[in-house]
Amino acid sequence: MENSKLSFKGGNPGAVQYGNFINYYQFHPPENRLKLLPTDLWPNNKPFHVLDLGCNAGDLTIELYNFLKGKVQNCEILGVDIDPTLVERANEKNQNKENIQFRCLDFMSDKSLIKDYLKKRKLAKFDAVFCFSITMWIHLNYGDDGLIRFLNEICDLGDFVIIEPQPWKCYRSAVKRLKLSDATFPLFKELQITHDVENKIEQHILTSCKAVKLYESERSEWGRKLQIFKCPPVN
């Protein structure tokens, strides 16, 4: 990914194309997400391997490990993000490199790092894949087909999928911020999945991916909800 595509636009740190905000956790502290997660859902009969997609600067990933470590056996987390600067910051603050890794990865174009991670541990898939507020960025940059492909792939990668889809109003805000900085999401006007995007995401995971919904949180103060799905085993 070219650095020019990852930098914020027009001097506005809020005008980003891939959700790679440089000061994200100043506005969304990790504890606000963690308090929405159930405490009694996580299997503790074997080592628990987690993929955190779109980990930003790692604050939430690290706190997610602290949340899970008392509930599962030997938790390990791989956090990945498209932005190398954010991944560098995550690695700088990571005090637990034995259990938490941060790597730079464009998930939509290259999954070799993830495949190698699983192969090294002789795993078919992760125990859990966390996707905190990244579906909109996939959708805006890769279109309807890209969103559907993303949902299929995360359900193939995890026994549990934890997802926090952004509602349509967030799309409008992201487009407006970029437009004010003289930039655009080229595929935005072509999207057919629009105002009911949260429901369409859920229905695709339930019907096409054949997952089962185990949990749904109340909406957070910024209007988003966490959903947890149990995905079918790898064939």
SULUR-V520221 format. One record per residue. N is the residue number from 0. SS is DSSP state (hx for helix, st for strand, lp for the rest). PHI is phi in degrees with one decimal (none if undefined). OMEGA is omega in radians with two decimals (none if undefined). Layout:
N	SS	PHI	OMEGA
N	SS	PHI	OMEGA
//
This chain:
0	lp	none	-3.14
1	lp	-67.7	-3.14
2	hx	-59.9	-3.13
3	hx	-63.1	3.12
4	hx	-77.8	-3.09
5	hx	-90.8	-3.11
6	lp	-73.8	3.11
7	lp	-75.1	-2.95
8	lp	-102.4	2.99
9	lp	59.1	3.14
10	lp	73.9	-3.11
11	lp	-108.0	-3.12
12	lp	-60.8	3.11
13	lp	-86.2	-3.11
14	lp	-97.4	-3.12
15	lp	-123.2	-3.08
16	lp	-89.8	-3.03
17	lp	-118.8	3.12
18	lp	76.9	-3.07
19	lp	-87.9	-3.14
20	lp	-68.6	-3.07
21	lp	-78.7	-3.10
22	lp	-130.2	-2.98
23	hx	-56.5	-3.00
24	hx	-77.9	2.97
25	hx	-68.3	-3.09
26	hx	-103.8	-3.13
27	lp	-131.9	-3.12
28	lp	-58.2	-3.10
29	hx	-54.4	-3.07
30	hx	-62.7	3.12
31	hx	-67.7	3.06
32	hx	-80.2	-3.01
33	hx	-62.7	-3.12
34	lp	-69.9	3.09
35	lp	-87.7	-3.10
36	lp	-82.5	3.06
37	lp	-70.9	-3.11
38	lp	-100.2	-2.97
39	lp	-118.1	-3.04
40	lp	-98.9	-2.88
41	lp	-88.5	-3.14
42	lp	-68.1	-3.08
43	lp	-123.4	-3.10
44	lp	-99.5	3.13
45	lp	-163.6	3.07
46	st	-54.9	-2.99
47	st	-116.6	-3.08
48	st	-106.6	-3.00
49	st	-122.6	2.95
50	st	-112.3	3.09
51	st	-110.1	-3.09
52	st	-88.3	-3.12
53	lp	74.4	-2.98
54	lp	-77.7	-3.14
55	lp	55.3	-3.08
56	lp	-88.8	2.94
57	lp	91.2	-3.07
58	hx	-58.4	-3.11
59	hx	-69.2	3.13
60	hx	-59.4	-3.14
61	hx	-64.4	3.12
62	hx	-71.1	3.05
63	hx	-64.4	3.07
64	hx	-60.1	3.14
65	hx	-62.4	3.09
66	hx	-67.7	-3.02
67	hx	-83.8	-2.94
68	lp	-62.5	3.10
69	lp	-88.1	-3.07
70	lp	-114.3	-3.12
71	lp	-131.0	3.09
72	st	-86.7	2.93
73	st	44.7	-3.12
74	st	-71.8	3.00
75	st	-128.9	-3.13
76	st	-127.0	2.94
77	st	-107.3	3.08
78	st	-102.4	-3.13
79	st	-128.2	3.10
80	st	-149.5	-3.10
81	lp	-75.0	-3.01
82	lp	-99.7	-3.10
83	hx	-64.2	3.12
84	hx	-67.0	3.11
85	hx	-66.8	3.12
86	hx	-65.5	3.08
87	hx	-61.2	3.10
88	hx	-63.4	3.13
89	hx	-61.6	3.14
90	hx	-67.0	3.13
91	hx	-65.5	-3.10
92	hx	-93.4	-3.09
93	lp	-77.2	3.12
94	lp	-98.7	-3.06
95	lp	-134.9	-3.06
96	lp	-71.9	3.09
97	lp	-72.2	-3.07
98	lp	-111.8	-3.10
99	st	-129.0	3.05
100	st	-122.2	3.03
101	st	-121.5	-3.13
102	st	-137.8	3.09
103	st	-86.6	-3.06
104	lp	-157.0	2.94
105	lp	-93.9	-2.98
106	lp	-57.7	-3.05
107	lp	-77.4	-3.10
108	lp	-121.2	-3.06
109	lp	-154.2	-3.13
110	lp	-111.9	-3.08
111	hx	-61.2	3.13
112	hx	-61.7	3.14
113	hx	-66.9	3.12
114	hx	-62.1	3.12
115	hx	-65.2	3.13
116	hx	-60.4	-3.14
117	hx	-67.5	-3.11
118	hx	-62.1	-3.14
119	hx	-60.6	-3.11
120	lp	-99.6	3.12
121	lp	56.7	-3.14
122	lp	-112.2	3.03
123	lp	-81.4	-3.13
124	lp	-161.3	3.08
125	st	-78.1	3.02
126	st	-70.6	3.13
127	st	-149.9	3.02
128	st	-117.9	3.13
129	st	-101.2	-3.14
130	st	-131.8	-3.11
131	st	-84.2	3.01
132	lp	51.7	3.07
133	lp	-123.1	-3.08
134	hx	-61.0	-3.13
135	hx	-62.1	-3.09
136	hx	-69.5	3.02
137	hx	-61.9	-3.08
138	hx	-63.6	-3.10
139	hx	-65.6	-3.05
140	hx	-95.3	-3.07
141	hx	-124.6	3.04
142	hx	77.0	-3.13
143	hx	-59.4	-3.12
144	hx	-63.6	3.12
145	hx	-65.8	3.10
146	hx	-62.8	3.14
147	hx	-63.0	3.11
148	hx	-61.9	3.12
149	hx	-60.0	-3.13
150	hx	-62.4	3.10
151	hx	-60.8	-3.05
152	hx	-71.6	3.14
153	hx	-69.7	3.10
154	hx	-71.2	3.04
155	hx	-74.1	-3.03
156	hx	-90.7	-3.02
157	st	-133.0	2.96
158	st	-66.5	3.02
159	st	-112.4	2.99
160	st	-119.7	3.12
161	st	-112.1	-2.98
162	st	-131.0	3.13
163	st	-131.1	-3.07
164	lp	-71.9	3.07
165	lp	-80.2	3.05
166	lp	-72.3	-3.03
167	hx	-60.2	-3.13
168	hx	-61.3	3.10
169	hx	-69.0	3.07
170	hx	-60.3	-3.11
171	hx	-61.2	3.12
172	hx	-66.5	-3.14
173	hx	-64.3	3.12
174	hx	-64.5	-3.14
175	hx	-64.0	3.14
176	hx	-60.9	-3.13
177	hx	-69.7	-3.13
178	hx	-63.9	3.12
179	hx	-64.4	3.10
180	lp	-104.4	3.07
181	lp	61.0	3.06
182	lp	-136.3	-3.08
183	lp	-142.7	2.88
184	lp	-97.7	-3.01
185	lp	-57.5	-3.06
186	lp	-91.9	-3.01
187	hx	-57.6	-3.07
188	hx	-71.0	3.14
189	hx	-91.5	-3.06
190	lp	-65.9	3.05
191	lp	-100.9	3.03
192	lp	-86.2	-2.98
193	lp	-129.9	-2.93
194	lp	-61.7	3.14
195	lp	-103.3	-3.02
196	hx	-60.4	-3.14
197	hx	-61.7	3.14
198	hx	-66.7	3.14
199	hx	-64.0	3.10
200	hx	-62.9	-3.13
201	hx	-61.4	-3.10
202	hx	-65.5	3.11
203	hx	-66.1	3.13
204	hx	-63.7	-3.12
205	hx	-73.4	-3.01
206	hx	-93.7	-3.08
207	lp	-75.2	-3.14
208	lp	-89.0	3.07
209	lp	57.8	3.07
210	lp	-90.0	3.11
211	st	-119.4	3.11
212	st	-80.4	-3.12
213	st	-100.3	-2.98
214	st	-161.4	2.98
215	st	-142.9	-3.13
216	lp	-82.0	2.91
217	lp	-68.8	3.09
218	lp	-70.2	3.12
219	lp	-75.3	-3.13
220	lp	-65.7	3.07
221	lp	-102.4	2.92
222	lp	83.5	-3.14
223	lp	-120.6	-3.14
224	lp	-127.1	3.06
225	lp	-96.9	3.07
226	st	-126.4	3.11
227	st	-120.9	-3.13
228	st	-119.3	3.00
229	st	-99.9	-3.04
230	lp	-96.6	3.13
231	lp	-68.3	3.13
232	lp	-67.3	3.10
233	lp	-68.5	3.12
234	lp	-72.3	none
//
